[in-house]
């Protein structure tokens, strides 16, 4: 316990550290820069959560180049703030417009919008913010408590165990991805294939560059991510006719009454527990938690018929679950270096761009960054509570900004951002190319997120595969002779086999159809 408190003190010290910042016209001004970046991340996250069509994956991909200018700790704190801030913002759109700002807010539309139609939009927004705050704080405690033991466990892992762990992570991503399992497998394999473009890790021999010099260093992560998620997302949104029906009733009081709090207390706690556990699973993040929480609350309710007609439990539970899941999905990233979803894959990309090797070494070599990120989540949750409730009026006005003004600005930001990294015109062409490919994949029902996971893990898998084979003098049996490695591969195999069973596959399809 004393170690945990000491580590948290280090984290808060990192977040609240004051550094001199050069301000034009004023000279060096002492500022708590990490707090400022946390606030910017939370504000941007809420904004993109509020605006349907621009998710955290696309936003983080677009903002990656900007983070080059910052200290790694500040940059990652800002990107993390965008992710969990988007979960807060998504609920505002779901309640007021009946359009989920985020995939994780789909369930909130069912009862949240009904409450808004009954003139209780303020209470729905208030309970969503309170539930998200409680869940965020509890999930942060969970990360802090599990971080150190899991990191110690990860330190006993060798290359064979890491390779098997990544295989298991990719299998989880396949099983929990939306749509066809075969399509998800194809996306992961394509991502791994793209990660092999460029110079060989050991020999330096060029692979699949087709004689093009700009491919000799491989495909740039920021270019791929920005094209697949930023540009493709814009193209996808242009497909839809814009129709936003902002609720016309008065928002009403924001603070829930005593009865509302009594009805919401247990759903918030149950949603937090469900979201926190499901958030750790690779490939899931915060998506499954809200659905599981809603289903549980409906089954436990004395009168299930209230659900879908403005039941406050249908807002409190799922909103708590999505925020808890968003934060506990940092656990596999921070302790094992394995990204459980596309947003965490982007975080891995941001770490490598700043020269930080993801994995258990982050805690031992960069304790300030590790505990600073955890402490920033508490600070960020308090900021989000402050940002969300008093600024509801501003978010409502923003919901009326037409896409025809928003998308050209986003496109310009993408082009300027990607050009600022290497000053290469080919990078702009490539984000256009990857954007077109990403759009085609979406139209053909291929989810691009597994591709990004495969791309990020591909190089790490190759590195660990080669090391394991070198240590075992080329014996593939090393992966099944080592107990931990064999156990991880067994779990992966069983999971894939179970997911392919016809009855399980039908059930899985129904879950995503309902989504």
N, C-alpha and C positions, 0 to 999 in steps of 0.2 A: 504493500500500500504506500509505504514511504517513497519507494522508487517511482510509483505512478504519480504521486503528488509532485515529486521533484521534476519529473518529465513534463507534467502539465505546466509547472511554473516556468520551465524553459520555453515551452510553447507560447505561453502568454507573453513572456518576455520578448520573444521573437516578433510576435504580432504587434505588440505595443511599442516596439523599438522606434526611437525618433532619430531620423537621419536628415542631414542638410540637403535640401533640394533646390536647385537653381531655378528661380522664378524670374521670368523676364521683367526687368524694371525694378525688381526688389532685391536681386542678388540671392545668396543662399538663405533659405528659410527652413528652420527645423520642422519637419512634418512626420507624423507616424505613417510612413508610406504604405506599410502593409495593411493598416486599417483603411486607408484611402482606397487601395486596390480592392480590398474586400467589399467596400461599399460600392465601388464601380461595378464589380462582378455581380453583386446582388441586384443592383439597379438594372443593369443590362439584362440579367437573367429574368427578372420580373417583366421587363419590357417585352422580351421575345416570347415569354410565356403568355403574355396578354395578347400579343398579335398572332392570330392563327396563321400557320403557313411557314413560320420561321422558327425552327426548333433549336434546342441547345447544341445538337450535333453540328448543324450548319453554321451556327453562330461561332462556336468554338473553333471550327475549321477556318472560318473567315478571320478570326481574331488572332490566330496563331502567329502570323508575322509581327503583329504589334507587340507581342510578349518578348520579342528578341531584345527590346530596349530595356527590359526590366530585370531586376535581380530574380533568379529562379524561384525563390520562395514566394516573392510577391506575385510573379506571373502565375504560379500554380494556385495560389490562394484566389486570385481573380477568376481563373478558369473554373475552379471548384464552385465559387460563388455563382457563376453563370448557371451551372448545372442545377444546384439545388434551389436557386432563385427561380428558375423556370418552372419548377414544380409548384411554387407558390402562385406565380403569375397565371399558370394554366388554369387554375381553379376560377379565377376572375372571369375569364372568357366563357368557361363552361357554365358558370352560374348566370351570367348576364346575357350571353348571346346564344346559349345552347350549342356552341361549337367548342369542342375541347381544344384549348391552346396547345396541349401536349397529349401524347397517346396515353399518358398516365392519368389524365383527367377525364377520360371518356365516361367512366362510371359516375363522376360527379354531375354530369349533365342530367342524369335520370331524375334525381331528387333536388339538386341544387337549382336547376332552372324552374322547376315547379314551385319551389319556395319563392323564387323571384317573382313569378307570376302571381303569387298570393300576396305580394307586397312585403315579403320577408327576405329580400335580397341581402340587406345589411346583416341580418342574423346569420344567413348562410355564409357570407363572406367572412364574418367574424369568427364563426366556429371553424371554418376551413383554416383560417390563419392561426387560431389558437391550437387546433389539432396538429397542424404542421409544425408549430413551434415546439410543442411538447414532444412530438415524435423526433424532431431534429435534435433536441437536447438529449433524449434518451439514446438515440442512435450514436451520438457523438461519444457518450459514456461507454457504449458498447465497443466502439472502435478503439478508444483509449485503453479499455480493459483487455481486449483481445490482441491488440497490436503487438505488444512485447512478447507474449507466449508464442504467437504464430511466427513471429520473426525468428525467435530462437529455434523453433522447429524447422523453419526453412533453411537455417544455417547448416543443418546436418544433411541437407539435400546435396547430392552430387549431380553431374551432368545427366546421368541416366534418369534420376528421379525428376529432374526438371523437364526433360523431354516428355516423360510419361505424364507429368502434371499438365503440360501444355496440350498434349493429345486429349486428356480428359476435359480440359477447359473448352477445347474446340468441339468436342462431342456434346457437351452441355449447351454450347451455343447453337449447335445444329438442332438439338431436341427442342430447345425453347424458342427458336426462331419462328417467325410467323410463316405460314404457307408450307409448301412441299419440302419434305426432308431431303429429297434428292437435289432439289434446287439449292438448298442451303449448303449441302456438301459441295456442290459444283462451285458455289461462290467462295467457299473457304479454300478449295483447291486452286481456284483462279487467283485468289489473294496470295497464297503461298508461291504460286508460279511467278507472279509479278515481283515478289520480294527477292527472287533470285536474279532479276535483271541487274547487270552491272558487274563489277569486278568480283572474282571469286574470293571468299574470305581468307583462304589459306594461300593460294598460288598467285592471286592477283590477275589471273587470266580473265579476259572479258567474256561474259555470257549473255547471249540473247540481246546484244546491242545493235545487231545488224549494221555494224560499221558506223553507227552514229555516235560522234564523240560526246554529245551531251547526255548519252545514256550510260557512259562508262562509270559514273558514280552511282548508278541506280536511279530508280524513280523517286523523286523527292516526295516525302510523306505529306508535306503541306499541300503540294500540287494535287496529289491524288485525293486527299481528304476534301480540299476545297472544291474540286471539280465534282466528285461523286456526291457530296452532300450540299455544298453551297449552290453551285450552278444548276445541278439537277433538281434541287428543291424549287428553285425559281421557275424552271421550265414546267415542273409538275403543277405548280400553283396556277400557271397561266392557262392550264387546261380547264380549270374550274370557273364557272360563272360566279362572280362575286355576289354573295347575298348574305348580309349580316343583319340580323334582326335584333338590335339591342333592345332589351326589355324596357318598356315605357313606364312601368309603375315606379313609384318612389322607392329609393333604396332602403329607406327607413333606418332605424337605429342599428349601429354596428355591434354593440356589445350584447351578447346573448343574455337572456334572463335566467333566473334560478332554475326554472323548469327545463330550459334548453340545456343548461350545463349538466343537470342531473341526468337527462336522457343521453347526453353525449359523452359523459365521463368514461364509462366502460368501453363503448365503441372506440374511443380514442386510444385507450390502453391496448385493446385487442388488435386494433389496426396497426399500432406501433409494433407490437410483437410480431405479427404476421409479416409486415413489410420488412422489418429488420432481418428476419430469418431468410425470407425469399430474396432479399436484395443481395445477399452474399453469393447466391448461385450464379455461376458464369452464364452469360447469354441472356440474363433476365433483367438485371438492374431494378428499376422501380415499376416495371410494367405489370407483372402478375399480382403483386401485393394488393392493389385496389380491388381487383376482381374477386380475389379470395376473401378479402375483408367484407365486401358487399354481400357476397353469397352467405358468409357466416352470420352477418347481422340479420339478414332476411330470415335465416333459419331459426335464429334465437328469438326473433321478435314474437310478442304475443299476438300481434295482428299483422302478418306479413303483407296483407293487402294495402297497407299504408305506403309500402315502398313503391316508388315510381310516381307518388302523388305528393311528394314534399316531405318525406320523413327525414328529420334532421340526422338520424343515425346513418342514413345513406350518404351523407356528406362528411360527417365527422370521421367515420371509420376509414373509408377509402383515401381521404385526404391525408390522414395520419400515415396510412400504409405507404403511399407513394413517396412521402418525404423521408420516412425511415429507410425505405429501400434505396432511395437516391444516395443517402449518406453511407449506409453499410456496404454499398457496392464499391466503396473505396478500400474495404478491408483486403480483398485479394490483390488489389493493385499495390497498396502500400506495403503489405507484408510479403507477398510472394512475387510481385512484379507481373502478375497475370491480369490483363484487362478483362473484366467480365462482360463488357458491352462496348458499343462503338464510342461512347463518350470517354470511357476509360482508356480505350485505344488511343484516342486523341491526346489524353493526358500522358500516356506513355511516350507518344510522339513529342509532346512538349518537353518532357524530361530529357529525352535523348538529344533534342535540339540544344538544350542547355548543358549538355555534357554529363547528365546524371544517369547512371545505369540503374534502371528499375529493378526492384527486388529487395531482399532482406538487407542488402548493404546500405540502402537508403537510410535505415534507422541507425546503423552503426557509423556510417561515414558522414551523413548529413542529419544529425539528430534535430538540429534547429528547424530544418525544412519539414521533417516528419511530424514533430510535435507542434510546430507552428501551423501546419495545415489543419491538424486536429483542433487546436485552440481557436483557429479562425472560424471553424464551423459554429462554435458557440456564439462568437461575436457576430457572425453572419446571420444566425437565426434571430438574434435580438434586432439586428438592423432590418431584417425582412418583416418582422412584426411591426416595426415603426414605419417602414416604407409602405407596406400594403394597406393598412387600415386608413391612415389619414389621406392617402393619395388616391382613394377609390375614384373620386371625381375626375382626376387627371387621366386615369386608365380608361374610364368610360369615354372621354373625349378622344383618346388615342385610337379607340376601337373604330372611330369613324374615318380614320385616315385611309384613303383608297389605295389599293395595291398598285395602281398605275403610277403613283408617286413613289411608292416604297421600293419597288423592285429595281428600277434603274439606279437608285442610290446604292442598293446592296450590290448590284453588279459592278458599279464603279469602285466600291470599296474592295471587292474581291480582286479586281484587276490591279489596283494601286498596291494593295497589300502583298500580293504574290510577286509583283515586280520589284518591290522594295527588298525582298530577301536576297536574290542573286543578281538583280538587274539584268535578267535574261528575258527577251521577248518570247522565246520558246516556251517559257513557263506559262505565259498567258494563253498561248495556243493550246498547251496541254490541259489547262483547266477547262478550256472550251471543249476539247476532245473528251476528257473524262466526264464532263458535265453531260455531253450528248450520250455517252455510253451509260452513265448512271440513269439518265431519263429513260433510255431504251430498256434497261434492266427493270426499272420500276413498272413500265408499261407491260413487260412480259412476266410480271409477278415474281421477279427475282429480287430478294431483299439485299441492298448493298452493304448493310452493316456486317454480315459475316465475312464479306470480302475484305473489309478493312481490318477485321480481327485477324484473318489469315495473313494479311500483308504484314501486320505488326509482329505477329508471333512467328511468321515464316523464317525470318532471319535468326531469331533467337533459337528456334527449333533446330535449324541447320547447324548452328554453332554448337548447341549442346549434343546433338546427334553425333557430330564429328568428334567432339571431345570424348564422349562415352565410348565410341568405337576405338579411338586411339588408346584410351586407358585399358580397354579389354582386348587389345591387339586384333581388332576387327571381328570380335565375337558378338553376334547379334543377341546371343543368349543372355548377355549381361542385363538386358531389360527385364527378363523374367527371373533371373537368379537373385536379383536384389529385391528383398521383400517389399519395400515401400513402392518401388517402381512397378513390381508385378501387381500389387494391390491397386494402384492407380489405373493400370491398363485393364485390369479385370473390371473395375467399376465402369470404365469407359465402354468396354465391350458389352457388358450386361445392359447398360443404359441404352446403347444404340440398338441392341437386339430387342429390348422391351419396346422401345419407341416404334420399331418397325412391325410389331405385332398388329394385325388388322384391327383388333378391338381397341387397343390403346391409340392407334393412329386415328381412328374415327373420333374417339373422345377428344383427342388433341385438336383435330380439325374443328370440332364443334365449339371448343373454347375460343378459337381465333375467329370463327364466324360470328360468335356472339360479340366479340370485340369490335 
